[in-house]
Structure formats: C-alpha cells, structure tokens
Amino acid sequence: MNFFDKTGKMALGSRMRLLTSKMTDDAAKIYELYNVEFSPKWFPVFFVLGEDGEKTITEIAEEIGHSQPSVTKIIKEMVAAGVVAANAGAADKRTNVVGLSEKGKQLSEKLKVQLLDVEAAVETLIAEARHNLWEAVAEWEFLLDQKTLLRRVTEEKKNRESKAVQIVPYERKYQSVFKSLNEEWISTYFTMEEADYKALDNPETYIIEKGGQILVALYNDEPLGVCALIKMDDPDYDFEMAKMAVSPKAQGKNIGWLLGCAVAEAARQLGAKKLYLESNTLLKPAINLYHKLGFKKVVGRSTPYERCNIQMELNLNQ
C-alpha cells in the first residue's frame, strides 16, 4: 500500500513537499538541458527583476511572498554568480536596491526559449490529468488565506473536545469549584470585592433561592467551568449572566461558549426578554465571547463592581 494511503490527509504537507522536491529536481535538470547555469530557487526573484527592473529586497519579498531574509540570501547567491548587481543605480548606496546585471539580462533572453518549452510541457500535463493542479493550487491558496490550516485544525479540536462537555445544574458539591474558579480569574486580574464574596460564599442563598440558576460544565466528568444566571430586581432586565469562569486547563474546549448558550436558553425558558452582564475590556477573550453570543454594549447603568467598565445586553427574542 502507498505510504500516503496509510497516513491519509494528515500527511498533506509531507506529500506536497515530496511533489515539490520532484519538481525542483527536474527543474535543475531542465536548466542543464539548456546549458544554463541557474538555481531553480532563484527563479521568482529573477522573474520579478526581469519584468519590473530594479527593486528593493523588501519589494521583492512582498511580491513573491517570501521572507526578507530568504530573499537576501538568494540575492547574495545571484550576486556571487554575477546574475544580479547589488545597489544598481541607487542614489543612496545604503538603499538595498538590486537589478539584473548584463550577464543576467543576457540570461533572461536565453531563458525565453526554455520557458516556452516548459509552459508547453506543463499544459500537456494538465491536459492528461483529471484535475487541474494549477487551478486547484490557486483555489487552496485563496481558501487558506481566508482561514489557515492551523485555525481549521484548532476549530476541529474544539468541536471534538466540546462533545465531551456536559452542562449540568448546580449541586451543593460544586460550591467549592464555583468559588475557586471565580476567585482564580478575579484575583489574577483584579481584587475580590464584597459582591463577589456574597455570591461565591453563599451561592444557594444569594443566587438559587432568589430565582436564579448556576450551571456547571463537566469535561470527562470533571467540573471545569461555571456560570450563574442571577435574578435581578430591575425594570429593564429580569436576569444577569455572571460569574462565568473556566479552568485554564480547559481553555480551548468551547466551554465558555457552551455555558453562555446554556445560560441564555435557561433565561429564555424562564420568560426573560433580555439578558444583562457586566465585564471589563481587559478580558479580551471574554468580551469576544460575549459578542459572539450576540451581546451588545449598553451605557448609563450603576454597578456594584469597581472593576466593571463595560455593560452589555442580549436580546433573547432575536
């Protein structure tokens, strides 16, 4: 069985590198076929200078999508081979401008015949293939520019791990977890306040007995996230989403999102039309989560927390 049939798509990078290696090896032999002393890796830089004339190394790097150190290294090799003249025509010799030397310009003319043959050979390869690799590569480049492979894998990892998450109602055995998870993040960024102690030390009295709820996120049966739905005595809001905390070791498992969705649904089931919350813009991941859940910023409300510098609401009827 072919190695890549065994590995599957996880070896895509390795397979692409192998294909690139085959193409590069043949490219070197093709230059030899036409009696041209030329390294295949020079071609993108050589092409740009042949088409556009003198350019800075930064401009070349941006155009061909290489790093500046990589282009600098290639330029040094091309200068050593006499194909490129460094600082050609630069008024300021400190400016890193390069251009084709006379030898390079002559080589450019010589390569035109070779390039015609290469173009024709690639066209025959495309015609023989069931799939147009050239067009497929362009499409993949576009898609990966929109969302990198790393981001796609991260999302799949989150989706897989989130399937092991259960959102369950609060029980007395979770009181210590409810308190410790919240104390951890509050103490990391701010100072514990009187309102924190009221909710965390007596969650049943302060939250549940007043008509609120506390939800706990279990990952493989371990409580790693919590969030409260607190009943409010307010003409504008029936409930507040508060005391959301996720263990650092559970970050990246969609627990915050799952808790937020569950709390919003609980508020809907209790007949709430809007859900309120308070936070601090220093907590960028949390703010991003709230925006993703659909919360919008509101202003002009009083708060018992000194750390609060942003207030938000979620319209539950949308």
C-alpha positions in Angstrom: 0.0 0.0 0.0 1.2 3.5 -0.8 2.5 5.3 2.3 0.1 8.2 1.8 -2.8 5.8 1.6 -1.9 4.7 5.1 -1.4 8.2 6.6 -4.4 9.8 5.0 -4.8 13.5 4.7 -2.8 14.3 7.8 0.4 13.9 5.7 -0.7 16.5 3.2 2.3 18.7 3.9 4.7 15.8 3.5 3.1 14.9 0.2 3.3 18.4 -1.1 6.9 18.7 -0.1 7.7 15.4 -1.9 5.9 16.7 -5.0 7.8 20.0 -4.7 11.1 18.1 -4.4 10.3 16.1 -7.6 9.5 19.3 -9.5 12.6 21.1 -8.2 14.9 18.2 -9.1 13.5 18.1 -12.6 13.8 21.9 -12.8 17.6 21.7 -12.1 18.0 19.1 -14.8 16.0 21.2 -17.2 18.4 24.1 -16.8 21.2 21.7 -17.5 19.4 20.5 -20.6 19.5 24.1 -22.0 23.1 24.6 -20.8 22.0 27.3 -18.3 23.8 27.7 -15.0 20.9 28.6 -12.8 19.4 27.5 -9.5 15.6 26.8 -9.5 15.2 28.7 -6.3 16.4 31.9 -8.0 13.5 31.9 -10.5 10.9 34.1 -8.6 13.5 36.8 -7.8 14.9 36.6 -11.3 11.5 36.8 -12.9 10.5 39.9 -10.9 13.7 41.7 -11.8 13.4 40.7 -15.4 9.8 42.0 -15.6 10.0 45.1 -13.4 13.6 46.2 -13.4 15.4 47.3 -10.2 13.7 46.8 -6.9 14.5 46.8 -3.2 14.7 43.5 -1.4 11.7 44.4 0.6 9.6 45.0 -2.5 10.8 41.7 -4.0 9.9 39.8 -0.8 6.4 41.3 -0.7 5.8 40.5 -4.4 6.9 36.8 -4.3 5.6 36.1 -0.8 9.0 35.2 0.7 10.6 36.4 3.9 13.1 39.2 3.6 16.0 37.1 5.0 15.2 34.4 2.4 15.3 36.9 -0.5 18.5 38.5 0.9 20.2 35.0 0.9 19.0 34.4 -2.7 20.2 37.8 -3.8 23.7 37.1 -2.3 23.9 33.9 -4.3 22.8 35.6 -7.5 25.3 38.5 -6.9 28.1 35.9 -6.4 27.1 34.2 -9.7 27.2 37.6 -11.5 23.5 37.5 -12.4 22.4 40.4 -10.2 24.1 43.7 -9.4 23.5 44.9 -5.9 22.6 48.6 -5.3 22.4 49.1 -9.0 21.5 52.6 -9.9 20.8 53.6 -6.3 21.4 57.3 -5.5 21.8 56.3 -1.8 24.2 53.4 -1.6 22.7 52.4 1.7 19.4 51.6 -0.1 19.2 47.9 -0.8 18.3 48.1 -4.5 19.1 45.3 -6.9 18.7 44.6 -10.6 19.9 42.2 -13.2 23.5 42.6 -14.3 24.4 42.5 -18.0 25.0 38.8 -17.6 21.6 38.5 -16.0 19.9 40.3 -18.9 21.6 38.1 -21.4 20.5 35.0 -19.4 16.9 36.4 -19.4 16.9 36.4 -23.2 18.3 32.9 -23.3 15.7 31.6 -20.9 12.8 32.7 -23.0 13.1 29.6 -25.3 13.3 27.3 -22.4 10.3 28.9 -20.7 8.2 28.3 -23.8 9.0 24.6 -23.7 8.3 24.4 -20.0 5.0 26.1 -20.4 4.0 23.7 -23.2 5.1 20.7 -21.2 3.0 21.8 -18.2 0.0 22.3 -20.5 0.3 18.7 -21.7 0.5 17.5 -18.1 -2.6 19.5 -17.2 -4.4 18.1 -20.3 -3.5 14.5 -19.2 -4.6 15.0 -15.6 -8.2 14.6 -14.4 -7.8 17.6 -12.1 -6.2 20.9 -13.0 -3.5 21.3 -10.3 -2.7 24.9 -11.3 -6.2 26.0 -10.7 -6.6 23.8 -7.6 -3.4 25.3 -6.0 -4.8 28.8 -6.6 -8.1 27.9 -5.0 -6.3 26.3 -2.0 -4.1 29.4 -1.6 -7.3 31.6 -1.5 -9.1 29.3 1.0 -6.0 29.2 3.3 -5.7 33.0 3.1 -9.3 33.1 4.4 -8.7 30.6 7.1 -5.3 28.9 7.8 -4.9 25.2 8.3 -3.9 25.9 11.9 -7.2 27.7 12.6 -9.2 24.9 10.9 -7.5 22.2 13.0 -8.0 24.3 16.1 -11.7 24.5 15.3 -12.0 20.8 14.7 -10.1 20.2 18.0 -12.6 22.4 19.8 -15.6 20.7 18.2 -14.3 17.2 19.1 -13.4 18.1 22.7 -16.7 20.0 23.2 -18.6 16.8 22.6 -17.2 15.5 25.9 -18.6 18.6 27.7 -21.8 18.3 29.7 -23.7 21.2 31.1 -25.4 20.2 34.4 -27.4 22.0 37.1 -25.6 23.2 40.2 -25.4 20.9 43.2 -24.1 21.7 46.7 -21.0 19.5 45.9 -20.0 22.1 43.2 -19.8 25.1 45.6 -16.1 24.9 46.2 -15.5 24.7 42.4 -17.8 27.6 41.8 -15.9 29.7 44.3 -12.3 28.6 43.4 -12.7 29.0 39.6 -14.1 32.5 40.0 -11.5 33.5 42.7 -8.8 32.4 40.4 -9.6 34.6 37.5 -10.7 37.6 39.6 -7.6 37.6 41.7 -5.4 37.2 38.6 -6.7 40.5 37.0 -8.5 42.4 39.8 -9.3 42.4 43.5 -12.1 40.4 45.1 -14.9 42.7 46.1 -17.8 42.4 48.7 -20.3 41.4 46.0 -18.0 38.6 44.9 -17.9 37.1 48.4 -21.7 37.3 48.7 -22.3 35.3 45.6 -19.4 32.8 45.9 -19.7 32.1 49.6 -23.4 31.6 49.6 -24.5 30.8 46.0 -27.6 28.9 47.1 -28.9 31.9 49.2 -27.7 34.7 47.0 -28.5 33.1 43.6 -30.6 30.0 43.6 -33.2 30.8 46.3 -33.8 34.2 44.7 -34.9 32.5 41.4 -31.6 32.2 39.7 -29.6 29.3 38.5 -26.0 28.1 38.4 -24.8 25.8 35.5 -21.7 23.7 35.7 -19.6 22.4 32.8 -18.2 18.9 33.2 -15.4 17.8 30.9 -15.0 14.0 31.2 -17.0 14.3 34.4 -14.6 16.9 35.9 -16.2 20.3 36.8 -14.1 22.8 34.8 -16.5 25.7 34.1 -19.3 27.5 35.9 -21.7 30.3 35.1 -24.6 31.9 37.0 -28.0 33.3 36.0 -28.9 35.8 38.6 -32.4 37.2 39.1 -32.4 41.0 39.0 -34.8 43.4 40.6 -34.7 45.8 37.7 -37.4 47.2 35.3 -35.2 46.6 32.3 -33.7 43.2 32.9 -35.0 40.0 34.6 -31.7 38.2 34.7 -27.9 38.8 34.7 -25.3 36.4 33.3 -22.5 36.5 35.8 -19.7 34.6 37.5 -18.6 32.7 34.3 -15.3 31.0 34.9 -13.4 28.3 33.1 -10.4 26.5 34.4 -7.2 27.5 32.5 -6.5 23.8 31.7 -9.9 23.6 29.9 -9.3 26.7 27.7 -9.9 26.0 24.0 -12.7 23.4 24.5 -15.6 25.7 23.8 -16.7 25.5 27.4 -17.3 29.3 27.7 -19.5 29.2 24.5 -21.5 26.2 25.7 -22.1 27.7 29.1 -23.1 31.0 27.6 -25.6 29.3 25.2 -27.0 27.2 28.1 -27.5 30.2 30.4 -29.2 32.2 27.6 -31.5 29.3 26.9 -32.3 29.0 30.6 -33.2 32.7 30.7 -35.5 32.2 27.7 -37.2 29.3 29.4 -37.8 31.5 32.4 -39.5 34.1 30.2 -36.7 36.7 30.1 -36.6 39.0 27.1 -33.2 40.4 27.7 -30.0 39.2 29.5 -27.6 41.6 31.1 -23.9 41.3 32.0 -21.0 43.3 33.4 -17.4 42.8 32.5 -14.1 44.6 31.9 -12.5 45.2 28.5 -9.2 43.9 29.8 -10.7 40.4 29.5 -10.5 40.3 25.7 -11.3 36.6 25.2 -14.4 37.1 27.4 -15.5 40.2 25.5 -15.1 38.4 22.2 -17.2 35.5 23.5 -20.0 37.9 24.6 -20.0 39.5 21.1 -20.1 36.0 19.5 -23.1 35.2 21.8 -24.8 38.3 20.5 -24.4 40.7 23.4 -24.3 44.5 22.6 -22.9 47.3 24.7 -25.1 49.4 26.8 -24.3 52.5 28.9 -25.5 54.5 31.9 -26.2 51.8 34.4 -24.9 51.7 38.0 -22.8 48.7 39.2 -21.6 47.3 42.5 -18.2 46.4 41.0 -15.3 48.7 40.8 -13.7 46.6 38.0 -16.7 46.9 35.7 -16.1 49.2 32.7 -18.4 47.6 30.2 -22.1 46.6 30.4 -23.8 44.5 27.7 -27.2 43.1 26.9 -28.5 40.2 24.8 -31.9 40.4 23.2 -33.4 36.9 23.7 -36.2 37.4 21.2 -33.9 37.5 18.2 
